[in-house]
Amino acid sequence: MKRNRSLFIIRISALILVCLLHMEAYAQSSKLVPKNLRLEYLENPMGLDNPLPRFSWFLESTDKHAFAQKQTAYRILVSSTAKNLAKNIGDVWDTDWVSSNAMNQIVYAGKALASDKKYFWKVAIKDEKNKLSKWSDDAFWSVGLLNKTAWKAEWIGSEVVFDPSKNDCNIIDPWLRKSFDLSHKPQKAIIHVSSVGFHELYVNGKRVGEEVMATAVTDHTKRARYISYDIASYLKKGKNVVGIWLGTGWSIHGPYVVKDRPNTPIVLAQSAIYKSEYPSENEEPLFFLKTDATWLLKDSPNQLLGVWDSNRMGGELWNANREDPSWNQETTDESHWRQPTVYHPKLILSSQQVEGNKMMDEIRPIAIEKQADSSYRIDMGVNFAGWTELKLKGEPNQRVDILFSERAQEEMTFRLHSAFVFDQSGEGTFKNKFNYSSGRWITIKGLKEAPKLSDVRGWLVRTDFKSATTFTSSSELHNWIYTTVRWTYENLSLGGFIVDCPQRERLGYGGDAHATVETGMLNYHTAAFYTKWMEDWRDVSGTESIVGNMYDTTFARKKVMSGRIFNNGILPHTAPTYMGGGGPSWGGIVVTLPWYFYQQYGDKQILKENFQLIKDWISFLDSQTKDNLLQRFGGSWDYLGDWLWPNATAEGMNNNSPQTLCFNNSYRVYNLRIASKIAGQLGAIAEQQKWEEEADAYSKTIHEKFYNPQDTSYSDGSMGNLVAALLADVVPSNLKADVFKRLENEILHRKKGHIHVGITGGALLFKLLREQNRQDLLLAMTSQTTYPSWGYMKENDATTIWEMWEKDLPGHSLLHSSYLYPGAWYIDGIAGIKVGKPGYTEFVIEPPLLKSDDLTDAEATFESTVGLIKSKWARSPQGFSLEISVPPNSTALLKVRRDHNLTIPENPGIVEFVSDENDIQTYRLQSGNFTF
């Protein structure tokens, strides 16, 4: 009895001790919490086909008054079940405590991942005081099919293929369905769906997922992407129906024509459906669902109008007489369905790896006006690319035409139009399904009753990357430029790449990317987005550009600019779309984009993955070089220089002029210098030295041939050539100050503060002046309200950024990628948040010293890879004030000028003086919130 009582007391004492230890640990736990868990830059991704994915997070502090907080170690748990993770059992991978401050791109090193399986993970850290954080919230991902032999499904689609001789597409978008029985309610069912063309997935009558116009745009001569959907909750015991709705879209894009793939939308899908949530390796599935000839097919109500080509993107025809709400349900009559056609394309299958398209901002009309011809004109209040929904009333079986326009004075622009055919009721709703419109005004013809404002809705449709940044200032004009640049960028991002325009071409131009890429990276979480786009560039490498009809068999793959496959490093000017003209700076994006990406995200993998692509591109340019000068190559649309500068259309842009030769050679040197830096990061010493030596030799030749000593300019003395020579470091050291002064004079005096460059020249101009910290010159150009300027667009009621500086030139797009480069400058120039070390582990805060009466304060927040950075400054008669937030586990270099008259009190271990050089005082700030 005494022994039992003693054991009881011991057990109680042990329990109390454990509780006290837990209480003490909780009381002494770190104030840091891991947040924003990502895998390959994605939140809880489904279907990743990377066997060694990378983990990322950043830290938030629960103590807003703390300073110098750091991560000194981390521990990641990966579990096979959610229950194991809750019990802190990392049965797949337990890193144990790793002494490291790394939070980004931690490579998986656990047990071999299995295809078609879900994994669960979380992370904890130790701080600078060796205190443990709480575990992060749980996250998960699912693995796709890692081995191509795992694919058992067949490609299926309609027997109808595209007829390019027609004005409108002859393919009716098909419905596909499969019925099957299950003996139990399943707990695991992930279906992997790949399509050429768009698709939507339905299970037992319910739509699965929110993504629209899936999948992301891809080079369908080589690849198809798949999306993985968890459908277990949609399935039931007994009879089930899986339906897939296909949309034509990119399946008929001319450059994607190949012999083994039909020019019609097709789909490949499969799912192993299990009774258990976590089936063992030996467990047999209840049912293995796969696309094959046993599925059924029927025409849907939807059909592409137009032919998915430049100026012929068209819209959609919806025939309400073919509506069948039961098409994807058990109750439908299958007697009128037919067998699909089985196809055998040779395509690489890979996971989508980027956020999908979603319906985003809802847009409501501001006015409806009846026209003289009894049509109705709807003003949506803003130019946008996306979907519209219209409740309509007309006559039975009547066709209503819906026209879209960017311009108030035109009924329709770029032949964008849709149509709706009523059924016997004479009432119905048009809503986009597999195409989108672009414009501000909608004209509806054929209604018998006026639509109400409440009958009309619109949505921006874009890639679902998240915003990373906020910016505001005292200036109405600059706030307008910033928000309009962002709105325009978003409207260009549908499909997992940035297009030039959403209404006319929808092509992924490399030249235009110079004007958009840093704006994207500094304003949105676009790491997955640009990783995918670089894979697109690798896919198209080796094929020449395309300008022409690829359905013309006498032209396609046979003549200049017809997509001939050389495999010699040549690049088309767009990816993954091939079509369109350009020049060296279009293909050169494969060098500059990875480098900008590395600076932003600290990710060397993008440099490694694209290094061969870079080498091949430089080798191709070398093959086009004579006497140290890059010569004009290719066809008539292969050697563009700067593009769309003011009055460029009248002056002529696509020519053999010396200024084009000078610009392209300077840009080529800029490419080489960046490529040399990339080689240095990768330890490729031979390439690093070779490219730097070539850059120096080519610079000498450019300077000797094009420099004008009488006015310290290059070639034609244009702003574009001055900028290209300076940025590429073509200018000899002893002349740099004079040439820069000549550029300053060109901006402030010759052009009276106005910009005078185009897409590529403007991107290089902003890059140069941002690097040189010449915010005054950039402010001068962005503050203008007369032609040419962003303010001129505002004065002319623009709601998006135009293609050209001019307003009303024929064929000119009013929603375009051309001049979006200020979007990056507002963050790193006006707000002063600049990358220091790659990935922002150390960044720079450098508030500008400006004398503008209009711009007296600015504030920005930027969610970087290390967390939320904040910069807020204000200038008033009382002096200059500054607020800064430095996220945990990072440091900031604060750079202020003497004329800021700002006192920075030193605080050992928190704020430390670094240097005083060239009138700039530099301090190192540890993490925390600061007010000066």
Residue pairs with C-beta under 8 A, 6 or more apart in sequence:
25 132
28 131
29 131
29 132
29 133
29 134
30 125
30 126
30 127
30 129
30 131
30 132
30 133
30 134
31 61
31 62
31 63
31 66
31 69
31 127
32 59
32 60
32 61
32 62
32 69
32 71
32 125
32 127
32 133
32 888
32 889
33 59
33 60
33 61
33 62
33 133
33 134
33 136
34 57
34 58
34 59
34 74
34 103
34 123
34 124
34 125
34 133
34 135
34 136
35 57
35 58
35 59
35 60
35 136
35 137
35 867
36 56
36 57
36 58
36 863
36 867
37 43
37 55
37 56
37 57
37 121
37 122
37 123
37 136
37 137
37 139
38 55
38 56
38 57
39 45
39 48
39 53
39 54
39 55
39 56
39 121
39 139
39 141
40 48
40 50
40 53
40 54
40 353
40 528
40 531
41 56
41 525
41 527
41 528
41 531
41 601
42 48
42 141
42 353
42 354
42 355
42 528
43 139
44 139
44 140
44 141
45 141
45 142
45 353
46 141
46 142
46 190
46 227
46 228
46 229
46 230
47 142
47 143
47 144
47 190
47 192
47 226
47 227
47 228
47 351
47 352
48 141
48 142
48 143
48 144
48 351
48 353
49 143
49 144
49 145
49 146
49 350
49 351
50 351
51 112
51 113
51 146
52 107
52 108
52 109
53 107
53 108
53 141
54 105
54 106
54 107
54 108
54 605
55 76
55 105
55 106
55 108
55 121
55 123
56 103
56 104
56 105
56 106
56 865
57 103
57 123
57 136
58 103
58 864
58 865
58 866
58 867
58 887
58 888
58 889
59 69
59 71
59 103
59 125
59 867
59 887
59 888
59 889
60 867
60 868
60 887
60 888
61 69
61 888
61 927
64 929
65 928
65 929
66 927
66 928
67 910
67 926
67 927
67 928
68 128
68 909
68 910
68 926
68 927
68 928
69 127
69 128
69 888
69 889
69 927
69 928
70 101
70 127
70 128
70 888
70 889
70 927
71 100
71 101
71 103
71 125
71 126
71 127
71 888
71 889
72 99
72 100
72 101
72 125
72 126
72 127
72 128
72 130
73 97
73 98
73 99
73 100
73 125
73 126
74 95
74 97
74 98
74 100
74 102
74 103
74 106
74 123
74 124
74 125
74 126
75 94
75 95
75 96
75 97
75 98
75 123
75 124
75 125
76 90
76 93
76 94
76 95
76 106
76 121
76 122
76 123
77 85
77 88
77 89
77 90
77 93
77 94
77 95
77 121
77 122
77 123
78 90
78 92
78 93
78 94
78 108
78 110
78 119
78 120
78 121
79 85
79 89
79 90
79 91
79 92
79 119
79 120
79 121
80 91
80 92
80 117
80 119
80 120
80 278
81 120
81 277
81 278
82 120
82 138
82 140
84 90
84 91
84 120
85 120
85 121
85 122
85 138
86 138
88 135
90 110
92 110
92 111
92 113
92 119
93 108
93 109
93 110
93 111
94 110
95 109
97 126
101 841
101 889
103 865
103 866
103 889
104 601
104 602
104 603
104 839
104 865
104 866
105 602
105 603
105 605
113 119
113 143
113 146
114 143
115 143
115 144
115 145
115 146
115 147
115 150
116 142
116 143
116 144
116 145
116 150
116 190
116 192
116 272
117 142
117 143
118 140
118 141
118 142
118 143
118 190
119 140
119 141
119 142
119 143
120 138
120 139
120 140
121 138
121 139
121 140
121 141
122 135
122 136
122 137
122 138
122 139
123 135
123 136
124 132
124 133
124 134
124 135
124 136
125 132
125 133
126 132
126 133
127 133
142 190
142 228
142 230
144 192
144 226
144 228
144 351
145 151
145 192
145 226
145 349
148 349
151 268
151 270
151 349
152 270
152 288
152 290
153 268
153 269
153 270
153 290
153 291
153 292
154 268
154 290
154 291
154 292
154 293
154 342
154 343
154 344
155 266
155 267
155 268
155 291
155 342
155 343
155 344
155 345
156 176
156 266
156 267
156 268
156 291
156 292
156 293
156 295
156 297
156 340
156 341
156 342
156 343
157 174
157 246
157 262
157 264
157 265
157 266
157 267
157 297
157 340
157 341
157 343
158 171
158 172
158 174
158 246
158 264
158 265
158 297
158 340
158 341
159 340
159 341
160 170
160 171
160 172
160 264
161 171
161 262
161 263
161 264
162 169
162 170
162 171
162 248
162 251
162 252
162 263
162 264
162 307
163 170
164 252
164 307
164 549
164 551
166 307
167 307
168 303
168 304
168 305
168 306
168 307
168 314
168 317
169 248
169 252
169 303
169 304
169 305
169 306
169 307
169 308
169 314
171 248
171 252
171 264
171 265
171 303
171 304
172 299
172 300
172 302
172 303
173 245
173 246
173 247
173 248
173 265
173 299
173 300
173 302
173 303
173 304
173 433
173 434
174 245
174 246
174 265
174 297
174 298
174 299
174 300
174 340
175 243
175 244
175 245
175 246
175 297
175 298
175 299
175 300
175 327
175 328
176 243
176 244
176 245
176 246
176 267
176 291
176 295
176 296
176 297
176 340
177 241
177 242
177 243
177 244
177 295
177 296
177 298
177 327
177 328
177 332
177 334
177 337
178 241
178 242
178 243
178 289
178 291
178 294
178 295
178 296
179 239
179 240
179 241
179 330
179 334
180 239
180 240
180 242
180 287
180 289
181 238
181 239
181 240
181 287
182 235
182 236
182 237
182 238
182 240
182 273
182 286
182 287
183 237
183 286
184 237
184 275
184 286
185 235
185 236
185 237
186 232
186 235
186 273
186 274
186 275
186 286
187 232
187 274
187 275
187 276
187 277
188 232
188 273
188 274
188 276
188 277
188 278
188 279
189 230
189 231
189 232
189 235
189 271
189 272
189 273
189 274
190 228
190 229
190 230
190 231
190 232
190 271
190 272
191 201
191 228
191 229
191 231
191 242
191 269
191 270
191 271
191 289
192 226
192 227
192 228
192 269
192 270
192 271
193 199
193 201
193 214
193 226
193 227
193 228
193 229
193 244
193 267
193 268
193 269
194 215
194 224
194 225
194 226
194 227
194 267
194 268
194 269
194 349
195 214
195 215
195 224
195 244
195 246
195 265
195 266
195 267
195 268
196 220
196 224
196 250
196 251
196 261
196 265
196 266
196 267
196 345
196 347
197 246
197 247
197 248
197 249
197 250
197 251
197 264
197 265
197 266
197 434
198 213
198 214
198 215
198 246
198 247
198 248
198 249
198 250
198 265
198 434
199 214
199 215
199 244
199 245
199 246
199 247
199 265
199 267
200 207
200 212
200 214
200 244
200 245
200 247
200 433
201 207
201 208
201 209
201 229
201 231
201 242
201 243
201 244
202 208
202 241
202 242
202 243
202 244
202 245
202 328
203 231
203 234
203 235
203 240
203 241
203 242
203 243
203 328
204 234
204 235
204 236
204 240
204 241
204 328
204 329
204 330
205 241
205 326
205 328
205 329
206 234
208 229
208 231
208 234
209 227
209 229
209 356
210 358
210 359
211 227
211 356
211 357
211 358
211 464
212 356
212 357
212 358
212 359
212 387
212 461
213 247
213 249
213 357
213 434
213 436
213 461
213 494
213 495
214 227
214 352
214 356
214 357
215 224
215 225
215 226
215 227
215 352
215 356
216 225
216 352
216 354
216 356
216 357
216 463
216 495
216 496
216 497
216 532
217 250
217 495
217 496
217 497
217 508
217 536
217 576
217 577
218 224
218 225
218 250
218 536
218 539
218 576
219 256
219 536
219 539
219 540
219 575
219 576
219 578
220 250
220 251
220 253
220 256
220 258
220 261
220 347
221 255
221 256
221 258
221 261
222 347
222 348
222 539
223 347
223 348
223 349
223 350
223 539
224 268
224 345
224 347
224 348
224 349
224 350
225 349
225 350
225 351
225 352
225 353
226 268
226 349
226 350
226 351
226 352
227 351
227 352
227 356
228 351
231 242
231 271
232 273
232 277
235 273
239 330
240 330
241 328
241 329
241 330
241 332
242 269
242 289
242 328
243 327
243 328
244 267
244 269
244 291
245 300
245 433
246 265
246 266
246 267
247 265
247 302
247 304
247 433
247 434
247 435
248 264
248 265
248 303
248 304
248 308
248 434
249 265
249 304
249 308
249 434
249 435
250 256
250 308
251 263
251 264
251 265
251 266
252 263
252 264
252 307
252 308
253 308
253 309
253 577
253 579
254 309
254 546
254 549
254 550
254 551
254 556
254 579
255 546
255 550
255 563
255 577
255 578
255 579
257 263
257 550
257 551
257 556
258 345
260 344
260 345
260 346
261 343
261 345
261 346
261 347
262 341
262 343
262 345
266 343
266 345
267 291
268 291
268 349
269 289
269 290
269 291
270 288
270 289
270 290
270 291
271 288
271 289
271 290
272 285
272 288
272 289
273 285
273 286
273 287
273 288
273 289
274 283
274 285
274 286
275 283
275 286
276 283
279 285
292 342
293 339
293 340
293 342
295 339
295 340
296 334
296 337
296 338
296 339
296 340
297 337
297 338
297 339
297 340
298 324
298 327
298 336
298 337
298 338
299 322
300 322
300 327
301 318
301 319
301 320
301 321
301 322
301 323
302 316
302 317
302 318
302 433
302 434
303 316
303 317
303 318
303 319
304 314
304 316
304 317
304 434
304 435
305 314
305 315
305 316
305 317
305 417
305 418
305 419
305 435
306 312
306 313
306 314
306 315
306 415
307 314
308 314
310 504
310 505
310 507
310 579
311 414
311 415
311 504
312 415
313 414
313 415
313 416
313 435
313 503
313 504
313 506
314 415
314 416
314 417
314 418
314 435
315 402
315 404
315 416
315 417
315 418
315 419
315 432
315 435
315 437
316 418
316 419
316 432
316 433
316 434
316 435
317 418
317 419
317 420
317 421
318 418
318 419
318 420
318 421
318 428
318 430
318 433
319 421
320 420
320 421
320 422
320 423
320 425
320 428
321 397
321 421
321 423
321 424
323 423
324 332
326 332
326 333
352 496
352 532
353 528
353 531
353 532
353 535
354 463
354 496
354 528
354 529
354 531
354 532
355 463
355 464
355 465
355 496
355 528
355 529
356 463
356 464
357 461
357 462
357 463
357 464
357 494
357 495
358 461
358 462
358 464
359 386
359 387
359 459
359 460
359 461
360 386
360 459
360 460
360 461
360 462
360 464
360 490
361 384
361 459
361 460
362 457
362 458
362 459
363 380
363 381
363 382
363 384
363 386
363 457
363 458
363 459
363 460
364 380
364 381
364 453
364 456
364 457
364 458
365 378
365 379
365 380
365 381
365 453
365 456
365 458
366 379
366 380
366 381
367 378
367 379
368 376
368 377
368 378
368 379
368 450
368 451
368 452
368 453
368 456
369 376
369 377
369 379
370 376
370 377
370 450
371 377
371 443
373 445
375 443
375 444
375 445
375 446
375 447
376 443
376 444
376 447
376 450
376 451
377 441
377 442
377 443
378 441
378 442
378 443
378 444
378 451
378 456
379 440
379 441
380 439
380 440
380 441
380 442
380 456
380 458
381 440
381 799
382 440
382 487
382 799
382 800
383 406
383 438
383 439
383 440
383 491
383 798
383 799
383 800
383 814
383 815
384 438
384 439
384 440
384 458
384 460
384 487
384 491
384 800
384 815
385 436
385 437
385 438
385 460
385 461
385 462
385 491
385 492
385 494
385 502
385 503
385 815
386 432
386 436
386 437
386 438
386 458
386 459
386 460
386 461
386 462
386 491
386 494
387 431
387 432
387 436
387 437
387 458
387 459
387 461
388 402
388 430
388 431
388 432
388 437
388 442
388 456
388 457
388 458
388 459
389 429
389 430
389 431
389 432
389 456
389 457
389 458
390 402
390 420
390 429
390 430
390 431
390 442
390 444
390 451
390 455
390 456
391 427
391 428
391 429
391 451
391 455
391 456
392 400
392 420
392 422
392 427
392 428
392 429
392 430
392 444
392 447
392 451
392 455
393 426
393 427
393 447
393 448
393 449
394 400
394 422
394 426
394 427
394 446
394 447
394 448
394 449
395 422
395 426
395 448
396 422
396 423
396 424
396 425
396 426
397 421
397 422
397 423
397 424
398 421
398 422
398 426
398 446
399 419
399 420
399 421
399 422
399 446
400 419
400 420
400 421
400 422
400 430
400 444
400 445
400 446
400 447
401 417
401 418
401 419
401 444
401 445
401 446
402 417
402 418
402 419
402 420
402 430
402 442
402 443
402 444
402 445
403 411
403 412
403 416
403 417
403 442
403 443
403 444
403 445
404 412
404 413
404 416
404 417
404 418
404 437
404 438
404 439
404 441
404 442
404 503
405 411
405 412
405 413
405 416
405 439
405 440
405 441
405 442
405 443
406 413
406 414
406 438
406 439
406 440
406 441
406 503
406 813
406 814
406 815
407 413
407 441
407 814
408 440
408 441
411 443
412 443
413 439
413 503
414 438
414 503
414 504
414 813
416 437
416 438
416 439
416 503
418 430
418 432
418 435
418 437
420 428
420 430
422 428
426 448
436 461
436 494
436 502
437 503
438 491
438 501
438 502
438 503
438 815
439 503
440 799
442 456
444 451
460 490
460 491
461 494
462 490
462 491
462 493
462 494
463 493
463 494
463 495
463 496
463 529
465 493
465 524
465 525
465 526
465 528
465 529
466 524
466 525
467 523
467 524
467 525
468 522
468 523
468 524
468 525
468 862
468 863
468 864
469 522
469 523
469 524
469 827
469 860
469 861
469 862
469 863
470 859
470 860
470 861
471 482
471 826
471 827
471 830
471 831
471 858
471 859
471 860
472 479
472 858
472 859
472 860
473 479
473 482
473 826
473 830
473 855
473 857
473 858
473 859
474 854
474 855
474 856
474 857
474 858
475 852
475 854
475 855
477 782
477 783
477 785
477 791
477 794
477 854
478 782
478 783
478 826
478 830
478 854
478 855
480 794
481 782
481 790
481 791
481 794
481 822
481 826
482 822
482 823
482 826
484 790
484 793
484 794
484 798
484 799
484 800
484 801
485 519
485 801
485 820
485 822
485 823
486 519
486 523
486 823
487 799
487 800
488 800
488 801
488 815
488 816
488 817
488 820
489 498
489 516
489 519
489 520
489 523
489 524
489 817
489 820
489 823
491 502
491 800
491 815
492 498
492 499
492 500
492 501
492 502
492 516
492 815
492 816
492 817
493 499
493 520
493 529
494 502
495 506
496 529
496 532
496 533
497 508
497 529
497 532
497 533
497 536
497 575
497 576
498 508
498 512
498 513
498 516
498 517
498 520
498 533
498 817
499 505
499 506
499 507
499 508
499 509
499 817
500 506
500 507
500 508
500 509
500 512
500 580
500 803
500 813
500 816
500 817
501 803
501 813
501 815
501 816
501 817
502 815
503 813
503 815
504 811
504 813
505 579
505 580
506 577
507 574
507 577
507 579
507 580
508 533
508 536
508 574
508 575
508 576
508 577
509 573
509 574
509 580
509 582
509 586
509 817
510 537
510 571
510 573
510 574
510 575
510 582
510 585
510 586
510 587
510 588
510 589
510 590
511 573
511 582
511 583
511 585
511 586
511 589
511 640
511 643
511 759
511 760
512 759
512 817
512 818
513 589
513 593
513 817
514 585
514 589
514 592
514 759
514 760
514 763
514 764
514 821
515 759
515 760
515 762
515 763
515 817
515 818
515 819
515 820
515 821
516 817
516 820
516 821
517 530
517 589
517 592
517 593
517 596
518 596
518 767
518 821
518 823
518 824
519 820
519 821
519 822
519 823
519 824
520 526
520 529
520 530
520 823
521 530
521 596
521 597
521 600
521 824
522 600
522 823
522 824
522 827
522 828
522 862
523 823
523 824
523 827
525 863
527 597
527 600
527 601
527 603
530 593
530 597
530 606
531 597
531 606
533 575
533 593
534 590
534 593
534 594
534 597
534 606
534 609
534 610
535 609
536 575
536 576
537 571
537 575
537 576
537 589
537 590
537 610
537 613
538 609
538 610
538 613
539 575
539 576
540 571
540 572
540 575
540 576
540 578
541 569
541 570
541 571
541 590
541 613
541 616
541 617
542 565
542 566
542 567
542 568
542 569
542 570
542 616
543 563
543 564
543 565
543 566
543 570
543 571
543 572
543 578
544 560
544 561
544 562
544 563
544 564
544 565
544 566
544 570
544 572
544 634
545 561
545 563
545 571
545 572
545 573
545 574
545 578
545 579
545 580
545 581
545 582
545 634
545 635
545 637
545 638
546 561
546 562
546 563
546 572
546 578
546 579
546 580
547 561
547 579
547 580
547 581
547 635
547 637
548 555
548 556
548 559
548 561
548 562
549 555
549 556
550 556
550 562
550 563
555 562
556 562
556 563
557 563
557 564
557 565
558 564
560 634
560 635
561 581
561 634
561 635
561 636
561 637
561 638
563 572
563 578
568 616
568 619
568 620
568 623
569 615
569 616
569 617
569 618
569 619
569 620
569 623
570 587
570 620
571 586
571 587
571 590
571 617
571 620
572 578
572 579
572 580
572 587
573 580
573 581
573 582
573 583
573 586
573 587
573 637
573 638
574 580
574 582
574 586
580 637
581 636
581 637
581 638
581 640
581 654
582 637
582 638
582 640
583 638
583 639
583 640
583 641
583 643
583 660
583 664
583 760
584 621
584 630
584 639
584 664
584 667
584 668
584 671
585 641
585 664
585 667
585 760
586 640
587 617
588 617
588 667
588 668
588 670
588 671
590 610
590 613
590 614
590 617
591 614
591 617
591 618
591 671
591 674
591 675
591 678
592 670
592 671
592 674
594 606
594 607
594 610
594 614
594 678
595 607
595 674
595 677
595 678
597 603
597 606
598 604
598 606
598 607
598 678
598 681
598 838
599 835
599 838
600 835
600 838
600 839
600 840
600 865
601 838
601 839
601 865
602 837
602 838
602 839
602 840
602 841
602 865
603 839
604 681
604 682
607 678
607 681
607 682
608 682
611 678
611 679
611 682
611 684
614 675
614 678
615 687
617 671
618 671
618 672
618 675
618 691
621 630
621 668
621 671
622 694
624 630
624 631
624 633
625 631
627 701
628 697
628 698
628 700
628 701
629 661
629 665
629 698
629 701
629 702
629 705
630 661
630 664
630 665
630 668
630 698
632 638
632 639
632 656
632 661
633 639
636 654
637 654
639 654
639 656
639 660
639 664
640 653
640 654
640 660
641 653
641 659
641 660
641 661
641 663
641 664
641 667
641 720
641 760
641 761
642 648
642 653
642 663
642 718
642 720
642 757
642 758
642 759
642 760
642 761
642 762
643 653
643 758
643 759
643 760
643 761
644 653
644 758
644 759
644 803
644 804
644 805
644 818
645 653
645 718
645 719
645 720
645 756
645 757
645 758
645 761
645 762
645 805
646 754
646 755
646 756
646 787
646 788
646 805
646 806
647 805
647 806
648 758
648 804
649 804
649 806
649 809
653 758
657 716
658 706
658 715
658 716
659 715
659 716
659 718
659 720
659 721
661 715
662 702
662 705
662 706
662 714
662 715
662 716
662 721
662 724
662 725
663 715
663 720
663 721
663 724
663 760
663 761
665 698
665 702
666 702
666 714
666 721
666 724
666 725
666 727
666 728
666 730
667 724
667 728
667 760
667 764
668 698
669 695
669 698
669 699
669 702
669 728
669 729
669 730
670 724
670 727
670 728
670 764
672 691
672 692
672 694
672 695
672 698
673 691
673 692
673 695
673 728
673 729
675 687
675 691
676 687
676 688
676 689
676 691
676 692
676 695
677 688
679 685
679 687
679 688
679 691
680 688
695 728
695 729
699 728
699 729
699 730
702 714
702 725
702 730
703 725
703 730
703 731
703 732
706 714
706 715
706 721
706 725
707 713
707 714
707 735
708 714
708 715
708 717
711 717
711 742
712 735
712 738
712 739
712 741
712 742
713 721
713 722
713 739
713 742
714 721
714 722
714 724
714 725
714 730
714 739
715 721
717 746
718 756
718 757
718 761
719 743
719 746
719 747
719 751
719 755
719 756
719 757
719 761
719 765
720 757
720 758
720 760
720 761
720 764
720 765
722 739
722 742
722 743
722 746
723 743
723 757
723 761
723 764
723 765
723 768
724 730
724 761
724 764
725 731
725 739
726 736
726 739
726 740
726 743
726 768
727 764
727 767
727 768
727 771
731 739
740 772
744 774
744 777
746 756
747 753
747 754
747 755
747 777
747 780
747 781
748 777
748 780
753 780
753 781
753 783
753 784
754 781
754 784
754 786
754 787
754 788
754 789
755 762
755 765
755 781
755 784
755 788
755 789
756 788
757 764
757 765
758 818
759 817
759 818
759 819
762 818
762 819
762 821
763 821
766 778
766 821
766 822
766 824
766 825
767 821
769 775
769 777
769 778
770 778
770 824
770 825
770 828
770 829
773 829
773 846
773 848
775 825
775 829
775 830
775 848
775 849
775 850
776 848
776 850
776 851
778 822
778 825
778 829
779 830
779 848
779 850
779 852
779 855
781 789
782 789
782 790
782 791
782 822
782 825
783 791
783 852
783 854
783 855
784 790
784 791
784 792
785 791
785 792
785 794
785 795
786 792
786 795
787 805
787 806
788 805
788 806
789 805
790 801
790 819
790 822
792 805
793 801
793 802
793 807
796 807
798 814
800 814
800 815
800 816
801 815
801 816
801 818
801 819
801 820
802 812
802 813
802 814
802 815
802 816
802 818
802 819
803 812
803 813
803 814
803 816
803 818
804 812
804 818
805 819
806 812
826 858
826 860
827 833
827 860
827 862
828 834
828 835
829 848
830 848
830 855
830 858
830 860
831 858
831 859
831 860
831 862
831 871
832 844
832 845
832 846
832 847
832 848
832 871
832 873
833 843
833 844
833 845
833 860
833 862
833 869
833 871
834 843
834 844
834 845
834 846
835 843
835 844
836 842
836 843
836 844
836 892
836 893
837 843
839 864
839 865
839 866
840 864
840 865
840 866
840 869
840 890
841 866
841 889
841 890
841 891
842 890
842 891
842 892
842 893
843 864
843 869
843 890
843 892
843 893
844 892
844 893
844 894
844 895
845 871
845 884
845 892
845 893
845 894
845 895
845 925
846 894
846 895
846 896
847 871
847 873
847 880
847 882
847 896
847 900
849 897
849 899
849 900
850 875
856 874
856 875
856 876
857 872
857 873
857 874
857 875
858 871
858 872
858 873
859 870
859 871
859 872
859 873
860 870
860 871
860 872
861 868
861 869
861 870
861 885
862 868
862 869
862 870
863 869
864 887
866 887
866 888
866 889
866 890
867 887
867 888
867 889
867 890
868 885
868 887
869 885
869 886
869 887
869 892
870 883
870 884
870 885
870 929
871 882
871 883
871 884
872 882
872 883
872 884
873 880
873 881
873 882
873 883
874 880
874 881
879 901
879 902
880 900
880 901
880 902
881 931
881 932
882 896
882 902
882 930
882 931
882 932
883 929
883 930
883 931
883 932
884 892
884 894
884 925
884 929
884 930
884 932
885 928
885 929
885 930
886 892
886 925
886 926
886 927
886 928
886 929
886 930
887 927
888 927
889 927
890 927
891 924
891 925
891 926
891 927
892 924
892 925
893 914
893 922
893 923
893 924
893 925
894 904
894 922
894 923
894 924
894 925
895 920
895 921
895 922
896 902
896 904
896 920
896 921
896 923
897 919
897 920
897 921
898 919
898 921
899 919
902 932
903 932
904 911
904 913
904 921
904 923
904 932
905 911
906 912
906 913
906 923
909 926
910 925
910 926
910 928
911 923
911 924
911 925
911 926
911 930
912 923
912 924
913 921
913 922
913 923
914 922
914 923
914 924
915 921
915 922
916 922
